Amino acid sequence: MTSGAHTLLTAAERRRVLGYVRGILSAACMGGGDPAVPDIPLLAEKGACFVTLRENGAMRGCIGTLEAFEPLAENLRRNAENAAFSDPAFPPIEAGELDFITIEITLLSPPRRLASPEAAELGRDGLLLVCGARRAVFLPQVAAEQRWDHDAAWTNLARKAGLPPEAWRDAAAELYAFDCDTFGE
């Protein structure tokens, strides 16, 4: 599965990264040390990602970061563990679930400020709304899966941020988009 404007890793590298993340989850659920970081140059660079876990197709956890502040390998580890055990929307994953969990990884570019809400390409761009201290994000697949137009996407993002539905129209609201490279098992 692939979406987004950029392909940052080869197919073989993607398989190795997915294996690395699965190894992290296995070690966390069943004990043992983290797997070795694959020898892929991008993993040593600062990077930001989301890790999405699904069980039989249904969302089971999704955690990520928007800013690249640590090596991508560490960000993958942190977000995989948090998606599995610390997503407030779901109970922690148990070892018996691992065989039914599929992993999806989304690598993110730095967010870019939008001149207008319509400047985002729904289904390709990730969306970020910042309004005061509140913020919320949707990965590109959310708007595509829900078949939202721009108004619906930004309205739902405002609700997700705990803001009034029309808050994204406020002059103080900051609208961003980011490129994604999404792949999974």
C-alpha positions as a Markdown table, in Angstrom:
| # | Residue | x | y | z |
|---|---|---|---|---|
| 1 | Met | 0.0 | 0.0 | 0.0 |
| 2 | Thr | 1.4 | 3.3 | -1.0 |
| 3 | Ser | 0.2 | 6.9 | -1.0 |
| 4 | Gly | 1.6 | 10.3 | -0.9 |
| 5 | Ala | 3.7 | 12.4 | -3.2 |
| 6 | His | 7.1 | 11.1 | -2.3 |
| 7 | Thr | 8.7 | 7.6 | -2.1 |
| 8 | Leu | 11.6 | 7.9 | 0.3 |
| 9 | Leu | 12.5 | 4.2 | 0.6 |
| 10 | Thr | 12.8 | 1.4 | -1.9 |
| 11 | Ala | 10.4 | -1.5 | -1.7 |
| 12 | Ala | 13.1 | -3.7 | -0.1 |
| 13 | Glu | 13.9 | -0.9 | 2.5 |
| 14 | Arg | 10.2 | -0.6 | 3.3 |
| 15 | Arg | 10.0 | -4.3 | 4.0 |
| 16 | Arg | 13.0 | -4.0 | 6.3 |
| 17 | Val | 11.5 | -1.0 | 8.1 |
| 18 | Leu | 8.2 | -2.8 | 8.6 |
| 19 | Gly | 10.1 | -5.8 | 10.0 |
| 20 | Tyr | 12.0 | -3.5 | 12.4 |
| 21 | Val | 8.8 | -2.0 | 13.7 |
| 22 | Arg | 7.2 | -5.5 | 14.0 |
| 23 | Gly | 10.3 | -6.6 | 16.0 |
| 24 | Ile | 9.9 | -3.6 | 18.3 |
| 25 | Leu | 6.2 | -4.6 | 19.0 |
| 26 | Ser | 7.2 | -8.2 | 19.5 |
| 27 | Ala | 10.0 | -7.3 | 21.9 |
| 28 | Ala | 7.7 | -4.9 | 23.9 |
| 29 | Cys | 4.8 | -7.5 | 24.1 |
| 30 | Met | 6.9 | -10.6 | 24.7 |
| 31 | Gly | 10.1 | -9.4 | 26.3 |
| 32 | Gly | 13.5 | -9.2 | 24.9 |
| 33 | Gly | 15.6 | -6.4 | 23.4 |
| 34 | Asp | 14.7 | -4.2 | 20.5 |
| 35 | Pro | 15.8 | -5.4 | 17.1 |
| 36 | Ala | 18.8 | -3.9 | 15.4 |
| 37 | Val | 18.2 | -0.8 | 13.4 |
| 38 | Pro | 18.4 | -1.7 | 9.7 |
| 39 | Asp | 21.3 | -0.2 | 7.8 |
| 40 | Ile | 19.3 | 2.3 | 5.9 |
| 41 | Pro | 20.8 | 5.9 | 5.7 |
| 42 | Leu | 17.4 | 7.6 | 6.1 |
| 43 | Leu | 16.9 | 6.0 | 9.5 |
| 44 | Ala | 19.9 | 7.8 | 10.9 |
| 45 | Glu | 18.6 | 11.2 | 9.7 |
| 46 | Lys | 16.2 | 13.3 | 11.8 |
| 47 | Gly | 12.7 | 12.3 | 10.7 |
| 48 | Ala | 9.0 | 12.4 | 11.7 |
| 49 | Cys | 6.5 | 9.6 | 11.3 |
| 50 | Phe | 3.2 | 8.1 | 12.3 |
| 51 | Val | 2.7 | 4.5 | 13.1 |
| 52 | Thr | -0.8 | 3.1 | 12.6 |
| 53 | Leu | -1.9 | -0.3 | 13.9 |
| 54 | Arg | -4.9 | -2.1 | 12.6 |
| 55 | Glu | -6.5 | -5.3 | 13.8 |
| 56 | Asn | -8.6 | -7.1 | 11.2 |
| 57 | Gly | -8.8 | -3.8 | 9.3 |
| 58 | Ala | -10.0 | -1.7 | 12.2 |
| 59 | Met | -8.0 | 1.0 | 13.8 |
| 60 | Arg | -6.1 | -0.2 | 16.9 |
| 61 | Gly | -3.7 | 2.6 | 17.6 |
| 62 | Cys | -2.1 | 5.6 | 15.8 |
| 63 | Ile | 0.5 | 7.8 | 17.2 |
| 64 | Gly | 3.1 | 10.1 | 15.6 |
| 65 | Thr | 5.1 | 13.3 | 15.6 |
| 66 | Leu | 5.0 | 16.2 | 13.2 |
| 67 | Glu | 8.5 | 17.6 | 13.8 |
| 68 | Ala | 11.7 | 15.8 | 13.1 |
| 69 | Phe | 13.7 | 16.1 | 16.4 |
| 70 | Glu | 15.4 | 12.7 | 16.6 |
| 71 | Pro | 16.7 | 10.0 | 14.2 |
| 72 | Leu | 13.9 | 8.4 | 12.2 |
| 73 | Ala | 14.7 | 5.0 | 13.7 |
| 74 | Glu | 14.2 | 6.3 | 17.2 |
| 75 | Asn | 11.0 | 8.1 | 16.1 |
| 76 | Leu | 9.7 | 4.8 | 14.6 |
| 77 | Arg | 10.4 | 3.0 | 17.9 |
| 78 | Arg | 8.8 | 5.6 | 20.1 |
| 79 | Asn | 5.7 | 5.9 | 17.9 |
| 80 | Ala | 5.3 | 2.2 | 17.5 |
| 81 | Glu | 5.4 | 1.6 | 21.2 |
| 82 | Asn | 3.1 | 4.5 | 21.9 |
| 83 | Ala | 0.6 | 3.4 | 19.2 |
| 84 | Ala | 0.5 | -0.1 | 20.8 |
| 85 | Phe | 0.4 | 0.8 | 24.5 |
| 86 | Ser | -0.4 | 4.5 | 25.0 |
| 87 | Asp | -3.0 | 5.6 | 22.4 |
| 88 | Pro | -5.7 | 7.0 | 24.7 |
| 89 | Ala | -8.4 | 5.8 | 22.3 |
| 90 | Phe | -7.6 | 2.1 | 22.7 |
| 91 | Pro | -6.5 | -0.4 | 25.4 |
| 92 | Pro | -2.9 | -1.5 | 25.3 |
| 93 | Ile | -2.2 | -4.3 | 22.8 |
| 94 | Glu | -1.6 | -7.7 | 24.2 |
| 95 | Ala | 0.8 | -10.4 | 22.9 |
| 96 | Gly | -2.0 | -12.6 | 21.6 |
| 97 | Glu | -3.1 | -9.8 | 19.3 |
| 98 | Leu | 0.2 | -9.4 | 17.4 |
| 99 | Asp | -0.7 | -12.0 | 14.8 |
| 100 | Phe | -3.8 | -10.0 | 13.9 |
| 101 | Ile | -2.1 | -6.6 | 13.8 |
| 102 | Thr | -1.0 | -4.9 | 10.6 |
| 103 | Ile | 1.4 | -2.0 | 10.6 |
| 104 | Glu | 1.3 | 1.1 | 8.5 |
| 105 | Ile | 4.0 | 3.7 | 8.5 |
| 106 | Thr | 3.7 | 7.3 | 7.3 |
| 107 | Leu | 6.9 | 9.3 | 6.9 |
| 108 | Leu | 6.2 | 13.1 | 7.0 |
| 109 | Ser | 7.8 | 16.1 | 5.4 |
| 110 | Pro | 7.9 | 19.3 | 7.4 |
| 111 | Pro | 4.5 | 21.1 | 7.4 |
| 112 | Arg | 4.0 | 24.0 | 5.0 |
| 113 | Arg | 1.6 | 26.9 | 5.7 |
| 114 | Leu | -1.3 | 27.0 | 3.3 |
| 115 | Ala | -2.5 | 30.2 | 1.6 |
| 116 | Ser | -6.1 | 28.9 | 1.6 |
| 117 | Pro | -7.9 | 25.8 | 2.9 |
| 118 | Glu | -8.4 | 24.6 | -0.7 |
| 119 | Ala | -4.6 | 24.6 | -1.3 |
| 120 | Ala | -4.4 | 21.2 | 0.3 |
| 121 | Glu | -4.7 | 18.3 | -2.0 |
| 122 | Leu | -7.1 | 15.9 | -0.2 |
| 123 | Gly | -6.0 | 12.3 | -0.2 |
| 124 | Arg | -2.4 | 13.3 | -1.0 |
| 125 | Asp | -1.6 | 15.9 | 1.8 |
| 126 | Gly | -1.7 | 15.5 | 5.5 |
| 127 | Leu | -3.6 | 18.3 | 7.2 |
| 128 | Leu | -2.6 | 20.2 | 10.3 |
| 129 | Leu | -4.8 | 22.9 | 12.1 |
| 130 | Val | -3.3 | 25.1 | 14.7 |
| 131 | Cys | -5.5 | 27.6 | 16.6 |
| 132 | Gly | -3.9 | 29.0 | 19.8 |
| 133 | Ala | -2.8 | 26.2 | 22.0 |
| 134 | Arg | -5.0 | 23.6 | 20.2 |
| 135 | Arg | -3.9 | 21.5 | 17.2 |
| 136 | Ala | -5.0 | 18.5 | 15.4 |
| 137 | Val | -3.8 | 16.4 | 12.4 |
| 138 | Phe | -5.2 | 14.1 | 9.8 |
| 139 | Leu | -3.1 | 11.8 | 7.7 |
| 140 | Pro | -4.0 | 11.9 | 4.0 |
| 141 | Gln | -5.9 | 8.6 | 4.1 |
| 142 | Val | -8.5 | 10.0 | 6.6 |
| 143 | Ala | -10.1 | 12.6 | 4.2 |
| 144 | Ala | -9.9 | 10.0 | 1.4 |
| 145 | Glu | -11.5 | 7.2 | 3.4 |
| 146 | Gln | -14.3 | 9.6 | 4.6 |
| 147 | Arg | -14.7 | 11.1 | 1.2 |
| 148 | Trp | -14.6 | 14.6 | 2.6 |
| 149 | Asp | -14.4 | 17.8 | 0.6 |
| 150 | His | -12.2 | 20.6 | 2.0 |
| 151 | Asp | -14.9 | 22.1 | 4.2 |
| 152 | Ala | -15.7 | 18.7 | 5.8 |
| 153 | Ala | -12.0 | 17.9 | 6.3 |
| 154 | Trp | -11.2 | 21.2 | 8.0 |
| 155 | Thr | -14.5 | 21.1 | 10.0 |
| 156 | Asn | -13.7 | 17.6 | 11.3 |
| 157 | Leu | -10.2 | 18.7 | 12.1 |
| 158 | Ala | -11.4 | 21.6 | 14.2 |
| 159 | Arg | -13.7 | 19.2 | 16.1 |
| 160 | Lys | -10.8 | 16.8 | 16.6 |
| 161 | Ala | -8.8 | 19.8 | 18.1 |
| 162 | Gly | -11.7 | 20.5 | 20.5 |
| 163 | Leu | -12.6 | 23.7 | 18.7 |
| 164 | Pro | -15.9 | 24.9 | 17.3 |
| 165 | Pro | -16.5 | 23.4 | 13.9 |
| 166 | Glu | -15.9 | 26.7 | 12.0 |
| 167 | Ala | -12.8 | 27.6 | 14.0 |
| 168 | Trp | -10.6 | 26.8 | 10.9 |
| 169 | Arg | -12.2 | 29.8 | 9.2 |
| 170 | Asp | -10.9 | 32.2 | 11.9 |
| 171 | Ala | -8.1 | 34.6 | 10.9 |
| 172 | Ala | -6.1 | 33.3 | 13.8 |
| 173 | Ala | -6.2 | 29.7 | 12.6 |
| 174 | Glu | -3.1 | 28.4 | 10.9 |
| 175 | Leu | -3.7 | 25.8 | 8.2 |
| 176 | Tyr | -0.8 | 23.5 | 7.1 |
| 177 | Ala | -0.3 | 20.6 | 4.8 |
| 178 | Phe | 2.5 | 18.0 | 4.7 |
| 179 | Asp | 3.7 | 15.4 | 2.2 |
| 180 | Cys | 3.6 | 11.8 | 3.2 |
| 181 | Asp | 5.1 | 8.5 | 2.2 |
| 182 | Thr | 2.8 | 5.8 | 3.5 |
| 183 | Phe | 3.4 | 2.1 | 3.3 |
| 184 | Gly | 2.3 | -1.0 | 5.2 |
| 185 | Glu | 2.0 | -4.7 | 5.5 |
